[in-house]
Amino acid sequence: QVQPVESGGGSVQPGGSLRLSCAASGRTFSGYTVAWFRQASGKEREFVAAIKLSGGNTDYANSVKGRFTISNDRAKNTVYLEMNSLKPEDTAVYYCAADRQIIRSSWWGAQHYDYWGQGTQVTVSS
């Protein structure tokens, strides 16, 4: 089974940028859908973005569309989340999730992903 491992979180000022990485451990992401979720303090975990590695189809939450980009580097077995124009409301723990069987209509549901990383903190503050 695959084990996602996140990195790249940190603190940034509003308007700044960060790139999160999700590396596959144990096996490759080949054939998987990989997603990013986030959970702010006191709030439920919410969908951010997803990519189906076979075909490259992507989807984004409305709150990040146009600011965040999800991509895949097959050679490095890593999925990235490029985050630009960051806002204080983007502050959260960001989680990488992966699943091989998930269908497109279920991408936004955290309960449909079998494999999760440990999370990485992103703080946007002046």
C-alpha positions as CSV (number, residue, x, y, z in Angstrom):
1,Q,0.0,0.0,0.0
2,V,1.0,3.6,-0.6
3,Q,1.9,6.0,2.2
4,P,1.7,9.7,1.4
5,V,4.3,11.9,3.1
6,E,3.7,15.7,3.1
7,S,6.3,18.4,3.3
8,G,6.7,22.1,2.5
9,G,4.5,23.8,5.0
10,G,5.5,26.9,6.9
11,S,4.6,30.5,7.7
12,V,4.1,33.2,5.0
13,Q,2.7,36.7,4.8
14,P,-0.6,37.3,3.0
15,G,-0.1,37.4,-0.7
16,G,2.9,35.1,-0.5
17,S,3.4,31.6,-2.0
18,L,4.2,28.1,-0.8
19,R,4.6,24.7,-2.5
20,L,3.5,21.6,-0.7
21,S,4.9,18.2,-1.7
22,C,3.3,14.8,-1.3
23,A,5.7,11.9,-1.8
24,A,4.7,8.3,-2.2
25,S,6.3,5.9,0.2
26,G,5.9,2.1,-0.1
27,R,4.8,2.1,-3.7
28,T,4.2,4.5,-6.5
29,F,1.1,6.7,-7.0
30,S,0.6,5.1,-10.4
31,G,-3.2,4.6,-11.0
32,Y,-4.1,6.6,-7.9
33,T,-6.1,9.8,-7.4
34,V,-4.3,12.1,-5.0
35,A,-6.0,14.9,-3.2
36,W,-5.2,17.7,-0.8
37,F,-7.5,18.5,2.1
38,R,-7.1,21.0,4.8
39,Q,-8.4,21.5,8.3
40,A,-8.4,24.8,10.2
41,S,-8.6,24.9,13.9
42,G,-12.1,24.1,15.1
43,K,-13.4,23.4,11.6
44,E,-14.1,20.3,9.6
45,R,-11.6,18.9,7.0
46,E,-12.4,20.3,3.6
47,F,-11.4,19.4,0.1
48,V,-8.8,21.6,-1.6
49,A,-7.7,19.9,-4.9
50,A,-7.3,16.5,-6.5
51,I,-5.6,15.0,-9.5
52,K,-6.1,11.6,-11.2
53,L,-2.6,10.6,-12.1
54,S,-3.7,8.5,-15.1
55,G,-5.0,11.2,-17.5
56,G,-4.2,14.2,-15.3
57,N,-7.7,15.4,-14.7
58,T,-7.9,17.9,-11.8
59,D,-10.5,19.6,-9.7
60,Y,-10.4,22.5,-7.2
61,A,-12.5,23.9,-4.4
62,N,-14.0,27.2,-5.4
63,S,-12.1,29.0,-2.6
64,V,-8.7,28.1,-4.2
65,K,-9.5,28.0,-7.9
66,G,-7.2,30.3,-9.8
67,R,-4.7,30.6,-6.8
68,F,-3.7,26.9,-6.2
69,T,-2.4,24.4,-8.7
70,I,-2.1,20.7,-8.2
71,S,0.5,18.8,-10.4
72,N,2.3,15.5,-10.6
73,D,6.0,14.7,-11.2
74,R,5.9,11.0,-12.2
75,A,9.7,10.7,-12.2
76,K,9.8,11.8,-8.6
77,N,6.6,10.0,-7.6
78,T,5.4,13.2,-6.0
79,V,2.3,15.4,-6.2
80,Y,2.6,19.1,-5.6
81,L,0.3,21.8,-4.5
82,E,1.5,25.2,-5.6
83,M,-0.3,27.9,-3.5
84,N,-0.2,31.6,-4.6
85,S,-1.9,34.7,-3.4
86,L,-2.3,33.1,0.0
87,K,-4.8,34.6,2.4
88,P,-5.1,34.3,6.2
89,E,-8.2,32.0,5.7
90,D,-5.8,29.5,4.0
91,T,-4.3,28.8,7.4
92,A,-4.8,25.1,8.2
93,V,-3.1,21.8,8.5
94,Y,-2.9,20.4,4.9
95,Y,-3.2,16.7,4.3
96,C,-2.4,14.6,1.3
97,A,-4.7,11.6,0.6
98,A,-4.7,8.9,-2.0
99,D,-7.0,6.2,-3.3
100,R,-6.9,3.9,-6.2
101,Q,-10.6,3.0,-6.4
102,I,-12.2,6.4,-5.9
103,I,-14.6,7.7,-8.6
104,R,-14.7,11.3,-9.8
105,S,-18.0,12.1,-8.1
106,S,-16.4,11.2,-4.7
107,W,-13.3,13.2,-4.9
108,W,-14.5,15.9,-2.5
109,G,-15.3,13.4,0.2
110,A,-12.5,12.7,2.7
111,Q,-14.2,9.5,3.8
112,H,-13.5,8.0,0.3
113,Y,-9.7,8.1,0.6
114,D,-7.9,5.1,2.2
115,Y,-4.4,6.5,2.6
116,W,-3.5,9.7,4.4
117,G,-0.3,11.6,5.3
118,Q,0.4,13.1,8.7
119,G,-0.3,16.7,7.6
120,T,1.8,19.8,7.3
121,Q,1.0,23.2,8.9
122,V,0.5,26.3,6.7
123,T,0.1,29.6,8.5
124,V,-0.7,32.8,6.6
125,S,-0.3,35.9,8.8
126,S,1.2,39.4,8.8
